[in-house]
């Protein structure tokens, strides 16, 4: 690739940045909204458009409203051998009128298994 003045200026820049933001999120959460400018994500893209595409995908994941729940399930859930975690994310639908939740969730952890009471406490995120 020839060293044109445009290419030299591009390569000599210390860094390039691309920022995605949503005014609705800022107004909803105010100062509690995550400040992504404080911790930039380092990438190794040559083209700003490639970094922008990655940033937009990451922003789409982060801007959704998600909540963490601890759920008690009757019965002892045996995950060993039942699910191949390399192939599937264990998921469920959480319905809780008290917390105004009716949403799909991912099971992200097991907080405890009580064999005597035959119940399992799960940590879910959705």
C-alpha positions in Angstrom: 0.0 0.0 0.0 1.5 3.4 -1.0 2.3 5.8 1.8 -0.1 8.6 0.8 -0.5 11.6 3.1 -4.0 10.4 4.1 -2.6 6.9 5.0 0.3 8.4 7.0 -2.1 10.6 9.0 -4.3 7.6 9.7 -1.5 5.4 10.9 0.2 8.1 13.0 -3.0 8.8 15.0 -2.6 7.4 18.5 -6.2 6.1 18.5 -9.5 6.5 16.9 -12.8 6.3 18.7 -16.4 5.6 17.9 -19.1 6.4 20.4 -22.7 5.0 20.6 -25.2 6.5 23.0 -28.9 6.6 23.6 -30.7 9.7 24.9 -33.6 7.6 26.3 -31.2 5.5 28.4 -29.4 8.7 29.7 -32.8 10.3 30.7 -34.1 7.0 32.2 -31.1 6.3 34.4 -29.4 9.7 34.7 -26.0 9.5 36.4 -26.5 5.8 37.1 -26.2 5.0 33.4 -23.0 3.1 32.5 -20.3 5.5 31.3 -18.7 3.7 28.4 -16.4 6.6 27.7 -14.5 5.9 31.0 -13.4 2.4 29.9 -12.9 2.3 26.1 -12.7 -1.0 24.4 -9.4 -1.6 22.6 -9.7 -3.1 19.1 -7.2 -3.7 16.4 -9.3 -2.8 13.4 -7.8 -0.8 10.5 -11.1 0.6 9.4 -13.2 2.8 11.6 -16.3 1.3 9.9 -15.3 -2.2 11.3 -14.9 -0.8 14.8 -18.2 1.0 14.4 -20.0 -2.2 13.5 -18.5 -4.0 16.6 -19.4 -1.0 18.8 -23.0 -1.0 17.5 -23.3 -4.8 18.2 -21.9 -4.4 21.7 -24.1 -1.4 22.4 -27.2 -3.3 21.3 -26.4 -6.0 23.9 -25.7 -3.5 26.7 -28.6 -1.1 26.2 -31.4 -3.6 26.9 -33.1 -3.6 30.2 -32.0 -6.7 32.1 -32.4 -7.8 35.7 -30.8 -10.4 37.9 -33.1 -12.6 40.0 -32.6 -15.4 42.5 -35.3 -18.1 42.0 -36.2 -21.0 44.2 -37.3 -24.1 42.1 -39.0 -27.0 43.7 -37.1 -30.2 43.2 -33.4 -30.8 42.9 -32.1 -29.9 39.5 -29.4 -32.2 38.2 -27.5 -30.2 35.6 -24.6 -32.6 35.3 -24.9 -34.6 32.1 -28.3 -33.1 31.3 -27.0 -30.1 29.4 -23.9 -29.7 27.2 -22.9 -26.2 28.2 -20.6 -25.9 25.2 -23.6 -26.2 22.9 -26.6 -24.5 24.6 -27.2 -21.8 27.2 -29.7 -23.0 29.8 -32.7 -20.7 29.7 -36.2 -20.5 31.2 -39.1 -18.1 31.3 -39.5 -16.2 34.6 -43.0 -15.1 35.5 -43.2 -13.0 38.7 -46.2 -10.7 39.2 -44.7 -9.1 42.3 -41.6 -8.0 40.5 -43.5 -7.3 37.2 -41.4 -9.8 35.3 -42.5 -12.0 32.4 -39.4 -12.5 30.4 -37.0 -15.1 29.0 -33.9 -15.5 31.3 -30.6 -17.3 31.1 -29.6 -19.5 34.1 -26.2 -18.1 35.0 -25.6 -19.9 38.3 -26.7 -22.2 41.0 -26.8 -20.5 44.4 -27.5 -23.7 46.3 -29.1 -27.1 46.3 -31.1 -28.2 49.3 -31.4 -32.0 49.1 -33.5 -32.2 52.3 -36.1 -29.7 51.2 -35.8 -30.8 47.5 -35.3 -27.4 46.0 -32.7 -25.6 44.0 -31.9 -21.9 44.2 -30.9 -20.5 40.8 -29.5 -17.1 39.7 -31.1 -16.0 36.4 -30.4 -13.0 34.2 -32.8 -11.5 31.7 
